[in-house]
Amino acid sequence: MGFGGQRLFENVTAQVVRGAHIGLVGPNGVGKTTLLRILMGEFEATAGHISRFPGLRIGYLPQHPVYPPGQTVVQAVLEGMGDVVQLEEDITRYEEELSKGTPSANRNRSAEAKEADDKRAMKLAQKYADLLDRHATIGGASAQVKAKEILGGLGVQERLWDQQMDTLSGGERNIVALARILVGDYDMILLDEPGNHLDFAGLEWLENYLSASKVAFIVVSHNRYLLDQVCTSVWELEHGSLENFTGNYSDYRSEQLTRRLKQESAFHRQQQQIARLEFQIARLKSWGQVYNNPALAKKAKVMEHRIERMDKVEKPRAERRKIKFRFGGEGARGTIALETKDYRKVFDNGTVLLDNVSFLITQGERAAFVGRNGTGKSSMLKDVVTEGSWENQSLRVGKSVKVGYFSQLGENLNMKATLHSEAMRLTGKSPGASADLLYKFLFTRDDLEKSVQVLSGGEKARLQLAALIVAGLDMLLLDEPTNHLDIDSREAVEDALEEFAGTLVMVSHDRYFLDKLADRVLYFEPPSVSAFEGNFSEFWDKLKAGELNSRAISHRTLAPEKKLKVKKKDEKFDPKRFKELEAEIARVEATRPAIEEEIKSFASKGKDAFAERRKARLTELNAKLEELYEEWLELGERKKKW
């Protein structure tokens, strides 16, 4: 397939068998969405052909769905069931016809007219009965129940189900489009970034649904965890060709590396062999001329044929250009990065979203804001950017802390400016220096005069990241920084953030991203926010198991009031909590050696800022461990008396 003389891909050969679960991966711009639209039949391939099983029913989830005016959420989802909606309209029409009765009761009508009316009534009744049978056969009676189950599973709130589609946000409209595909009766579905707007509960529901599905699907996604959970094979589209790998995403990455190393090794061995043969050929030809010996020339010719007949190993493709960068800044001195005290978020209509929220993020800490969509995570980040300061008691930002903000929607960008002028404004750099910076973030010379407004989501993300790395920041507030980036770019961002010496506060639905970077979770459950010590997977497992109680959650402040220890004689021993404490103590104890090794490693390499950050984390863990042991000992005393 190609456009305007430019070839996207060629010689793509593959097949989808019944029930296949395929992940389609590759960098942005290689033609993944185009390939899906060819399979769907929207585009026609430039060359080659596609064979589809007769009567094959294919469902396609586009990135930008369109809905007719006036359609409600439930109506839009039921549309995915095809005949159900039309059948229900036909049934209603026939019911109205039948309710009118026939004019045969009129005594003045002839016998022939009455007989004709009766025949017509019988035909209507038969057609009505046929429609009811067809409706029952395809599960029409349970259609609304199924539609609402899927909407609920994906996280669309019940209050939205009867609303018109044009009143929903862009993200909500995409989720409804996904529900419309999942409710349908298809043989194969094509999903283009289905998880982009789902929260963690919705993502987990989708993962379970797809992994258990008997329907064949191809899913394009940059969500590595989703691909790991649902795929049994991976198609990699890159450099204009398609390669097939067996297994999930992790298996694919392992096999991809193995194949590449084997190909490089085989290619270099063959090139060395060819070089030796060519040297011998040149020497034989030279000797043949010097000694006038045709036999030597003939032998050289045989060796040339040997090279020609070789099954040539293809030269490994050069690695494509990737983002490589490091964030500046060494981390501010002091203790407070961000401290909230009795923070309150109220909308213009008086609705209270968050109330009495208090927590502390110390400098060098890495905290993740987690919660369902609409729980105030992004709103709080924006308030920190616009209102946070050392003097603000509700949103106190460390006195010497320099804050950078990555906006999910790019509100901080001037959409009317060109890419080049906006880069100069954001970075304060000269035209040449800003152009060089943009090149490092995969922009070309042709991109410089593009309007920011026409940039893709991934390009806007790269522009914001480029501005952040040169600002010498101490704390980064990141609202979905990887949402529109391909997997290579996500990994580059993760690597850079891992080396960042300052404080990280992140909102993300990328589980790989959070598990790699966050060591603390702030859980938004309006009207409150609670803090959990540990990475995202630990938090999520405990949340699902119902193990997050007031003791598993901490509300740290800089100078907490001393709690009065009042021992109640009648307090009973709690065996469940005792086991929880033992497991938590074991987890924290197991974490300490790795951090101690990191401190030694950073110190030996002269990376003092990194070492100090990990020392601060170790101090926090030790304090946490002291609290856990204290509670464990207290429960142990109760156990003796119990």
C-alpha positions as CSV (number, residue, x, y, z in Angstrom):
1,M,0.0,0.0,0.0
2,G,1.2,3.5,-0.8
3,F,0.0,7.1,-1.1
4,G,1.1,9.7,-3.5
5,G,4.0,7.6,-4.8
6,Q,5.3,6.8,-1.3
7,R,5.3,3.1,-0.3
8,L,4.0,2.3,3.2
9,F,4.5,-1.4,3.1
10,E,4.9,-4.2,0.5
11,N,4.9,-8.0,0.3
12,V,2.7,-8.3,3.4
13,T,1.6,-11.9,3.7
14,A,-0.3,-13.2,6.7
15,Q,-3.4,-15.0,7.8
16,V,-6.0,-14.7,10.6
17,V,-7.4,-18.0,11.7
18,R,-10.6,-18.5,13.7
19,G,-10.2,-17.2,17.3
20,A,-6.7,-15.6,16.7
21,H,-5.7,-13.0,19.2
22,I,-3.2,-10.7,17.4
23,G,-1.4,-7.6,18.5
24,L,-0.3,-5.2,15.7
25,V,2.7,-3.1,16.8
26,G,5.1,-0.7,15.2
27,P,6.2,2.9,15.3
28,N,3.8,5.7,14.6
29,G,3.3,6.4,10.9
30,V,4.2,2.9,9.5
31,G,0.6,2.2,8.4
32,K,-1.0,0.1,11.2
33,T,-4.3,1.9,10.9
34,T,-4.1,1.8,7.1
35,L,-3.6,-2.0,7.2
36,L,-6.7,-2.4,9.4
37,R,-8.8,-0.3,7.0
38,I,-7.5,-2.5,4.1
39,L,-8.6,-5.6,6.0
40,M,-11.9,-4.0,6.7
41,G,-12.4,-3.2,3.1
42,E,-12.4,0.6,3.4
43,F,-9.1,0.9,1.4
44,E,-8.0,-1.2,-1.5
45,A,-4.5,-2.5,-1.6
46,T,-2.2,-1.1,-4.3
47,A,-1.0,-4.7,-5.1
48,G,-1.7,-8.2,-4.0
49,H,-5.1,-9.5,-2.8
50,I,-7.1,-10.4,0.3
51,S,-9.2,-13.5,0.7
52,R,-12.1,-13.3,3.1
53,F,-14.2,-16.3,4.2
54,P,-17.7,-16.0,2.6
55,G,-20.1,-14.0,4.8
56,L,-17.3,-12.9,7.1
57,R,-18.6,-10.4,9.6
58,I,-15.9,-7.8,10.6
59,G,-16.3,-5.1,13.2
60,Y,-13.9,-2.1,13.2
61,L,-13.2,0.3,16.0
62,P,-11.8,3.6,14.5
63,Q,-9.8,6.1,16.6
64,H,-12.4,8.9,15.8
65,P,-16.0,7.4,15.8
66,V,-18.9,9.4,14.3
67,Y,-22.5,9.2,15.6
68,P,-25.8,10.4,14.0
69,P,-27.5,13.5,15.7
70,G,-29.8,12.7,18.6
71,Q,-28.6,9.2,19.2
72,T,-28.3,8.2,22.9
73,V,-25.5,6.1,24.5
74,V,-27.6,2.9,24.7
75,Q,-28.9,3.4,21.1
76,A,-25.4,3.8,19.9
77,V,-24.2,0.6,21.5
78,L,-27.3,-1.4,20.3
79,E,-26.5,-0.2,16.8
80,G,-23.5,-2.7,17.0
81,M,-26.0,-5.5,17.2
82,G,-27.1,-4.7,13.6
83,D,-30.5,-6.3,13.0
84,V,-31.7,-5.9,16.6
85,V,-32.4,-2.2,16.3
86,Q,-34.1,-2.5,12.8
87,L,-36.1,-5.6,14.0
88,E,-37.3,-3.7,17.1
89,E,-38.5,-0.8,14.9
90,D,-40.2,-3.2,12.5
91,I,-41.9,-5.0,15.5
92,T,-43.2,-1.7,16.8
93,R,-44.6,-0.8,13.4
94,Y,-46.4,-4.1,13.0
95,E,-47.8,-3.8,16.5
96,E,-49.3,-0.5,15.6
97,E,-50.8,-2.0,12.4
98,L,-52.3,-4.9,14.2
99,S,-53.7,-2.7,17.0
100,K,-55.8,-0.9,14.4
101,G,-57.7,-4.0,13.6
102,T,-59.5,-4.5,10.2
103,P,-62.5,-2.8,8.7
104,S,-64.2,-6.3,8.2
105,A,-66.6,-5.6,11.1
106,N,-68.4,-3.1,8.8
107,R,-71.7,-4.9,7.8
108,N,-71.9,-3.0,4.6
109,R,-68.7,-4.4,3.2
110,S,-68.8,-7.3,0.7
111,A,-67.8,-10.8,1.6
112,E,-64.9,-10.5,-0.9
113,A,-63.6,-7.4,0.9
114,K,-64.0,-9.0,4.3
115,E,-62.1,-12.1,3.1
116,A,-59.3,-9.9,1.7
117,D,-59.0,-8.0,5.0
118,D,-58.8,-11.2,6.9
119,K,-56.0,-12.5,4.7
120,R,-54.2,-9.2,5.1
121,A,-54.5,-9.5,8.9
122,M,-53.2,-13.1,8.9
123,K,-50.2,-12.0,6.8
124,L,-49.5,-9.2,9.2
125,A,-49.8,-11.5,12.2
126,Q,-47.5,-14.1,10.5
127,K,-44.9,-11.4,9.7
128,Y,-45.1,-10.1,13.2
129,A,-44.6,-13.6,14.6
130,D,-41.6,-14.2,12.3
131,L,-40.1,-10.9,13.5
132,L,-40.5,-11.9,17.1
133,D,-38.9,-15.3,16.3
134,R,-35.9,-13.6,14.6
135,H,-35.6,-11.1,17.4
136,A,-35.4,-14.0,20.0
137,T,-33.0,-16.0,17.9
138,I,-30.4,-13.3,17.8
139,G,-30.8,-12.5,21.5
140,G,-32.7,-9.3,21.1
141,A,-34.6,-9.7,24.4
142,S,-31.3,-9.5,26.3
143,A,-29.7,-6.9,24.0
144,Q,-30.2,-3.9,26.4
145,V,-29.0,-6.0,29.3
146,K,-25.8,-7.0,27.4
147,A,-25.2,-3.4,26.2
148,K,-25.5,-2.0,29.7
149,E,-23.2,-4.7,31.2
150,I,-20.5,-3.8,28.7
151,L,-21.0,-0.1,29.3
152,G,-20.7,-0.7,33.0
153,G,-17.6,-2.9,32.6
154,L,-15.8,-0.3,30.5
155,G,-16.6,2.4,33.1
156,V,-19.4,4.4,31.5
157,Q,-21.5,5.7,34.4
158,E,-25.2,4.8,34.4
159,R,-26.2,8.4,34.5
160,L,-24.8,8.8,31.0
161,W,-26.7,5.9,29.4
162,D,-29.7,7.9,28.3
163,Q,-27.8,11.0,27.3
164,Q,-27.3,12.0,23.7
165,M,-23.9,11.2,22.3
166,D,-23.1,14.9,21.4
167,T,-23.1,15.7,25.1
168,L,-20.3,13.3,25.9
169,S,-16.5,14.1,26.1
170,G,-14.2,12.8,23.3
171,G,-12.9,10.0,25.6
172,E,-16.4,8.9,26.5
173,R,-17.5,8.8,22.9
174,N,-14.5,6.5,22.1
175,I,-15.5,4.1,25.0
176,V,-19.1,3.9,23.7
177,A,-17.7,3.1,20.2
178,L,-15.7,0.2,21.8
179,A,-18.9,-1.0,23.6
180,R,-20.7,-0.9,20.2
181,I,-18.1,-3.2,18.7
182,L,-17.9,-5.7,21.7
183,V,-21.7,-6.1,21.8
184,G,-21.9,-7.1,18.1
185,D,-22.0,-10.6,16.6
186,Y,-18.8,-10.6,14.6
187,D,-16.3,-13.2,13.4
188,M,-13.4,-10.8,13.6
189,I,-12.9,-7.4,15.2
190,L,-10.3,-4.8,14.5
191,L,-9.5,-2.5,17.4
192,D,-7.4,0.6,17.0
193,E,-6.1,1.8,20.4
194,P,-9.1,0.5,22.4
195,G,-7.7,1.2,25.8
196,N,-6.7,4.9,25.3
197,H,-9.5,6.4,27.4
198,L,-10.2,3.7,29.9
199,D,-9.3,3.8,33.6
200,F,-7.6,0.9,35.3
201,A,-10.8,-0.9,36.2
202,G,-12.1,-0.5,32.6
203,L,-8.7,-1.7,31.2
204,E,-8.8,-4.8,33.4
205,W,-12.4,-5.5,32.4
206,L,-11.4,-5.2,28.7
207,E,-8.3,-7.4,29.2
208,N,-10.5,-10.2,30.8
209,Y,-13.1,-9.8,28.1
210,L,-10.7,-10.1,25.2
211,S,-8.5,-12.8,26.6
212,A,-11.6,-15.0,27.1
213,S,-13.2,-14.1,23.7
214,K,-13.6,-16.7,21.0
215,V,-13.8,-14.0,18.4
216,A,-10.7,-13.4,16.3
217,F,-9.2,-9.9,16.8
218,I,-6.4,-7.7,15.7
219,V,-5.6,-5.0,18.3
220,V,-3.3,-2.0,17.6
221,S,-2.1,-0.7,21.0
222,H,0.9,1.0,22.7
223,N,-0.3,-0.4,26.0
224,R,2.2,-3.1,26.7
225,Y,0.4,-4.6,29.6
226,L,-2.8,-5.0,27.6
227,L,-0.9,-6.7,24.8
228,D,0.7,-9.1,27.3
229,Q,-2.7,-10.0,28.7
230,V,-4.7,-10.6,25.6
231,C,-2.5,-11.5,22.6
232,T,-1.2,-15.0,21.6
233,S,0.7,-13.7,18.6
234,V,2.2,-10.3,17.5
235,W,2.5,-8.7,14.1
236,E,5.3,-6.2,13.8
237,L,4.9,-3.7,11.0
238,E,8.2,-1.9,10.4
239,H,10.5,-0.8,7.6
240,G,7.7,-1.5,5.1
241,S,7.3,-5.2,6.0
242,L,5.4,-7.4,8.4
243,E,6.9,-10.1,10.7
244,N,4.9,-12.6,12.7
245,F,5.8,-13.6,16.3
246,T,4.2,-16.3,18.4
247,G,3.3,-15.4,22.0
248,N,2.4,-12.2,23.8
249,Y,4.2,-8.8,23.8
250,S,7.0,-9.9,26.2
251,D,7.6,-13.0,24.2
252,Y,7.7,-10.9,21.0
253,R,10.3,-8.5,22.4
254,S,12.5,-11.4,23.6
255,E,12.2,-13.2,20.2
256,Q,12.7,-9.9,18.3
257,L,16.0,-9.4,20.1
258,T,17.1,-13.0,19.5
259,R,16.2,-12.8,15.8
260,R,18.1,-9.6,15.4
261,L,21.2,-10.9,17.1
262,K,21.2,-14.1,15.1
263,Q,20.7,-12.2,11.8
264,E,23.6,-9.8,12.7
265,S,25.8,-12.7,13.5
266,A,24.9,-14.7,10.4
267,F,25.3,-11.6,8.2
268,H,28.8,-10.7,9.6
269,R,30.0,-14.3,9.3
270,Q,28.8,-14.5,5.6
271,Q,30.4,-11.1,4.8
272,Q,33.7,-12.3,6.3
273,Q,33.5,-15.5,4.2
274,I,32.7,-13.4,1.0
275,A,35.6,-11.1,1.8
276,R,38.0,-14.1,2.1
277,L,36.8,-15.6,-1.2
278,E,37.1,-12.2,-3.0
279,F,40.7,-11.8,-1.7
280,Q,41.5,-15.3,-3.0
281,I,39.8,-14.6,-6.3
282,A,41.8,-11.4,-6.8
283,R,45.0,-13.3,-5.9
284,L,44.3,-16.2,-8.3
285,K,43.5,-13.8,-11.1
286,S,46.7,-11.9,-10.4
287,W,48.8,-15.1,-10.4
288,G,47.1,-16.4,-13.5
289,Q,48.2,-13.2,-15.4
290,V,51.7,-13.2,-14.0
291,Y,52.4,-16.9,-14.7
292,N,50.1,-17.1,-17.7
293,N,48.2,-20.0,-16.1
294,P,44.6,-20.3,-17.4
295,A,43.8,-22.9,-14.7
296,L,44.2,-20.3,-12.0
297,A,41.8,-17.9,-13.8
298,K,39.4,-20.8,-14.2
299,K,39.6,-21.6,-10.4
300,A,38.9,-17.9,-9.7
301,K,35.8,-18.1,-11.9
302,V,34.5,-21.1,-10.0
303,M,34.9,-19.2,-6.7
304,E,33.0,-16.2,-8.2
305,H,30.1,-18.6,-9.1
306,R,30.2,-19.9,-5.5
307,I,29.6,-16.4,-4.2
308,E,26.8,-15.8,-6.6
309,R,25.1,-19.1,-5.6
310,M,25.2,-18.2,-1.9
311,D,21.9,-17.8,-0.1
312,K,22.6,-14.3,0.9
313,V,21.7,-13.2,4.5
314,E,19.8,-9.9,4.4
315,K,21.7,-7.0,5.9
316,P,20.2,-6.1,9.3
317,R,18.2,-2.9,9.0
318,A,19.7,0.1,10.6
319,E,18.0,1.0,13.9
320,R,15.4,3.7,13.2
321,R,16.0,7.1,14.8
322,K,14.8,7.2,18.4
323,I,14.3,9.8,21.0
324,K,17.3,10.0,23.4
325,F,17.4,12.6,26.1
326,R,18.0,13.4,29.8
327,F,16.1,15.7,32.0
328,G,18.2,18.5,33.5
329,G,18.1,19.5,37.2
330,E,19.7,17.9,40.2
331,G,16.7,18.1,42.6
332,A,16.1,21.0,45.0
333,R,17.3,21.0,48.5
334,G,14.9,20.8,51.4
335,T,12.1,18.5,52.4
336,I,8.7,19.6,51.0
337,A,8.1,19.1,47.3
338,L,4.3,19.3,47.5
339,E,2.1,19.5,50.6
340,T,-1.7,19.7,50.6
341,K,-3.6,20.6,53.7
342,D,-7.4,20.5,53.7
343,Y,-7.5,20.9,49.9
344,R,-11.0,21.3,48.4
345,K,-12.1,21.2,44.8
346,V,-15.5,22.7,44.1
347,F,-17.0,23.1,40.6
348,D,-18.8,26.3,39.5
349,N,-22.2,24.7,40.0
350,G,-21.3,24.1,43.7
351,T,-20.6,20.3,43.3
352,V,-17.8,19.2,45.7
353,L,-15.4,16.8,44.1
354,L,-12.6,16.7,46.7
355,D,-12.7,17.8,50.3
356,N,-10.3,17.8,53.2
357,V,-7.5,16.3,51.2
358,S,-4.1,16.3,53.0
359,F,-0.9,14.6,52.0
360,L,2.9,15.2,51.7
361,I,5.2,14.5,48.8
362,T,8.8,14.9,49.8
363,Q,11.6,15.9,47.5
364,G,12.9,13.2,45.3
365,E,9.8,11.1,45.7
366,R,7.9,9.4,42.8
367,A,4.1,9.5,43.4
368,A,1.3,8.3,41.1
369,F,-2.1,9.8,41.1
370,V,-4.5,6.9,40.5
371,G,-8.3,6.7,40.4
372,R,-11.3,6.3,38.0
373,N,-11.8,8.9,35.3
374,G,-13.3,12.1,36.7
375,T,-12.0,11.7,40.2
376,G,-10.0,15.0,40.1
377,K,-6.4,13.8,39.4
378,S,-5.8,16.2,36.4
379,S,-7.8,19.0,38.2
380,M,-5.4,18.8,41.2
381,L,-2.3,18.9,38.9
382,K,-3.7,22.0,37.2
383,D,-4.4,23.7,40.5
384,V,-0.8,23.0,41.7
385,V,0.5,24.6,38.5
386,T,-1.8,27.7,38.7
387,E,-2.2,28.2,42.4
388,G,0.6,26.2,44.2
389,S,3.2,28.2,46.0
390,W,5.2,28.3,49.3
391,E,2.7,30.7,50.8
392,N,-0.4,28.7,49.8
393,Q,-1.3,26.6,52.9
394,S,-3.7,24.4,50.9
395,L,-1.3,23.7,48.0
396,R,2.2,24.3,49.3
397,V,5.1,23.9,46.8
398,G,8.6,23.7,48.2
399,K,10.3,27.1,48.4
400,S,13.1,26.4,46.0
401,V,11.3,23.9,43.8
402,K,11.1,24.7,40.1
403,V,8.0,23.0,38.7
404,G,7.4,21.7,35.1
405,Y,4.0,20.6,33.8
406,F,3.1,18.2,31.0
407,S,-0.5,18.8,30.0
408,Q,-2.6,15.9,28.6
409,L,-4.5,18.1,26.3
410,G,-1.7,20.5,25.5
411,E,-3.5,23.6,26.9
412,N,-0.1,25.2,27.5
413,L,0.6,25.2,23.8
414,N,-0.1,28.1,21.4
415,M,-2.1,26.3,18.7
416,K,-1.7,29.2,16.2
417,A,2.1,29.3,16.3
418,T,4.4,27.2,14.1
419,L,6.3,24.3,15.7
420,H,9.6,26.2,15.4
421,S,8.4,29.5,17.0
422,E,6.6,27.6,19.8
423,A,9.7,25.6,20.6
424,M,11.7,28.9,20.8
425,R,9.0,30.4,23.1
426,L,8.9,27.4,25.4
427,T,12.6,26.9,25.7
428,G,14.0,30.4,25.3
429,K,16.5,29.1,22.9
430,S,17.8,30.5,19.6
431,P,16.4,29.4,16.2
432,G,19.3,27.1,15.6
433,A,19.4,25.6,19.1
434,S,15.6,25.0,19.1
435,A,15.7,23.4,15.7
436,D,18.5,21.0,16.9
437,L,16.4,20.1,20.0
438,L,13.4,19.4,17.8
439,Y,15.5,17.1,15.6
440,K,16.5,15.0,18.7
441,F,12.7,14.6,19.3
442,L,12.3,13.1,15.8
443,F,11.0,16.3,14.0
444,T,12.3,17.0,10.5
445,R,13.2,20.3,8.8
446,D,9.9,20.1,6.9
447,D,8.0,20.0,10.2
448,L,9.4,23.3,11.5
449,E,6.8,25.5,9.8
450,K,3.8,23.3,10.6
451,S,1.1,24.9,12.7
452,V,1.0,23.4,16.2
453,Q,-2.7,22.9,15.6
454,V,-2.2,20.3,12.9
455,L,0.4,18.3,14.9
456,S,-0.7,14.8,15.9
457,G,-1.1,13.9,19.6
458,G,2.3,12.2,19.6
459,E,4.0,15.2,18.0
460,K,2.4,17.6,20.6
461,A,3.7,15.3,23.4
462,R,7.2,15.3,22.0
463,L,7.1,19.1,21.7
464,Q,6.2,19.4,25.4
465,L,8.8,16.9,26.5
466,A,11.5,18.8,24.5
467,A,10.6,22.0,26.4
468,L,10.7,20.2,29.8
469,I,14.2,18.7,29.4
470,V,16.0,22.0,29.0
471,A,14.3,23.9,31.8
472,G,16.4,22.6,34.7
473,L,13.4,21.5,36.7
474,D,13.1,20.0,40.2
475,M,9.6,18.6,40.1
476,L,7.7,17.3,37.1
477,L,3.9,17.1,37.1
478,L,3.0,14.7,34.3
479,D,-0.6,14.3,33.0
480,E,-0.6,11.2,30.7
481,P,2.8,11.9,29.2
482,T,2.9,8.7,27.2
483,N,-0.7,8.6,25.9
484,H,0.1,9.3,22.2
485,L,3.6,8.0,22.1
486,D,4.7,4.7,20.4
487,I,6.3,2.0,22.5
488,D,9.9,3.1,21.6
489,S,9.2,6.7,22.6
490,R,7.5,5.5,25.8
491,E,10.5,3.5,26.8
492,A,12.8,6.5,26.0
493,V,10.7,8.7,28.3
494,E,10.8,6.0,31.1
495,D,14.6,5.7,30.9
496,A,15.0,9.5,31.1
497,L,12.6,9.8,34.0
498,E,14.3,7.0,35.8
499,E,17.5,9.0,35.9
500,F,15.7,12.3,36.8
501,A,17.0,13.4,40.2
502,G,13.9,15.5,41.1
503,T,10.4,14.8,42.2
504,L,7.8,13.0,40.0
505,V,4.0,13.3,40.3
506,M,2.3,11.3,37.6
507,V,-1.1,10.6,36.2
508,S,-1.1,7.7,33.8
509,H,-3.0,4.6,32.7
510,D,0.2,2.9,31.5
511,R,0.8,0.1,34.0
512,Y,4.3,-0.6,32.7
513,F,5.1,3.1,33.1
514,L,3.8,3.4,36.7
515,D,5.4,0.1,37.9
516,K,8.8,1.2,36.5
517,L,8.7,4.7,38.0
518,A,6.3,5.1,40.9
519,D,7.1,4.0,44.5
520,R,4.0,5.5,46.1
521,V,0.3,5.7,45.0
522,L,-2.1,8.5,45.9
523,Y,-5.6,7.0,45.4
524,F,-8.4,9.4,44.4
525,E,-11.7,8.2,45.6
526,P,-13.9,11.4,46.0
527,P,-14.2,13.2,48.2
528,S,-10.9,11.8,49.7
529,V,-7.4,10.9,48.6
530,S,-5.4,8.2,50.3
531,A,-1.7,7.2,50.1
532,F,-0.3,3.7,49.6
533,E,3.4,2.9,50.1
534,G,4.5,0.7,47.2
535,N,4.3,0.4,43.4
536,F,1.1,0.3,41.4
537,S,0.8,-3.5,41.0
538,E,1.1,-3.9,44.8
539,F,-1.6,-1.3,45.3
540,W,-3.9,-2.7,42.6
541,D,-3.7,-6.2,43.9
542,K,-4.6,-5.1,47.4
543,L,-7.4,-2.8,46.2
544,K,-9.0,-5.7,44.2
545,A,-8.6,-8.1,47.2
546,G,-10.4,-5.5,49.4
547,E,-7.3,-5.3,51.7
548,L,-6.9,-1.5,51.6
549,N,-8.1,-0.4,55.0
550,S,-7.2,2.6,57.2
551,R,-4.1,0.8,58.4
552,A,-2.8,-0.1,54.9
553,I,-3.1,3.6,54.0
554,S,-1.0,6.4,55.3
555,H,-1.7,10.1,55.5
556,R,1.7,11.6,55.9
557,T,2.2,15.2,56.9
558,L,5.4,17.0,57.5
559,A,4.9,17.4,61.2
560,P,2.2,15.1,62.3
561,E,0.5,15.6,65.6
562,K,1.6,13.2,68.2
563,K,-1.0,10.5,68.6
564,L,-2.1,9.5,72.1
565,K,-1.5,5.8,72.6
566,V,-4.4,4.6,74.6
567,K,-4.5,0.9,75.2
568,K,-7.9,-0.5,75.6
569,K,-8.1,-3.6,77.9
570,D,-11.0,-5.0,76.0
571,E,-9.4,-4.8,72.5
572,K,-9.5,-8.1,70.8
573,F,-6.8,-9.8,68.7
574,D,-7.2,-9.4,64.9
575,P,-5.7,-12.5,63.2
576,K,-6.3,-11.2,59.7
577,R,-4.5,-7.9,60.5
578,F,-1.7,-9.8,62.2
579,K,-1.1,-11.8,58.9
580,E,-1.3,-8.6,56.9
581,L,1.4,-6.9,59.0
582,E,3.7,-9.9,58.7
583,A,3.3,-9.9,54.9
584,E,3.8,-6.1,54.8
585,I,6.9,-6.3,57.0
586,A,8.4,-9.0,54.8
587,R,7.7,-6.9,51.7
588,V,9.4,-3.8,53.1
589,E,12.3,-5.8,54.4
590,A,12.8,-7.3,50.9
591,T,12.8,-3.9,49.3
592,R,15.6,-2.4,51.5
593,P,18.6,-4.4,50.1
594,A,17.9,-3.3,46.5
595,I,17.8,0.3,47.5
596,E,21.0,0.0,49.6
597,E,22.7,-1.5,46.5
598,E,21.4,1.4,44.4
599,I,22.8,3.9,46.9
600,K,26.3,2.2,46.7
601,S,26.1,2.0,42.9
602,F,25.2,5.7,42.5
603,A,27.8,6.8,45.0
604,S,30.6,4.8,43.2
605,K,29.6,6.5,39.9
606,G,29.7,10.0,41.5
607,K,25.9,10.4,41.0
608,D,25.4,12.1,44.4
609,A,21.9,13.5,43.6
610,F,20.6,10.0,42.7
611,A,22.2,8.5,45.8
612,E,20.6,11.2,48.1
613,R,17.2,10.5,46.5
614,R,17.4,6.8,47.3
615,K,18.7,7.5,50.8
616,A,15.6,9.6,51.4
617,R,13.5,6.7,50.2
618,L,15.4,4.3,52.5
619,T,14.7,6.6,55.4
620,E,11.0,6.6,54.6
621,L,11.0,2.8,54.4
622,N,12.8,2.5,57.8
623,A,10.2,4.8,59.4
624,K,7.4,2.8,57.8
625,L,9.0,-0.5,59.1
626,E,9.2,0.9,62.6
627,E,5.5,1.7,62.6
628,L,4.7,-1.8,61.2
629,Y,6.8,-3.5,63.9
630,E,5.2,-1.4,66.6
631,E,1.7,-2.4,65.6
632,W,2.8,-6.0,65.1
633,L,4.3,-6.2,68.6
634,E,1.1,-4.6,70.1
635,L,-1.0,-7.2,68.3
636,G,1.4,-9.9,69.5
637,E,0.7,-8.9,73.1
638,R,-3.0,-9.2,72.5
639,K,-2.5,-12.6,70.9
640,K,-1.0,-13.9,74.1
641,K,-4.0,-12.8,76.1
642,W,-6.5,-14.0,73.5
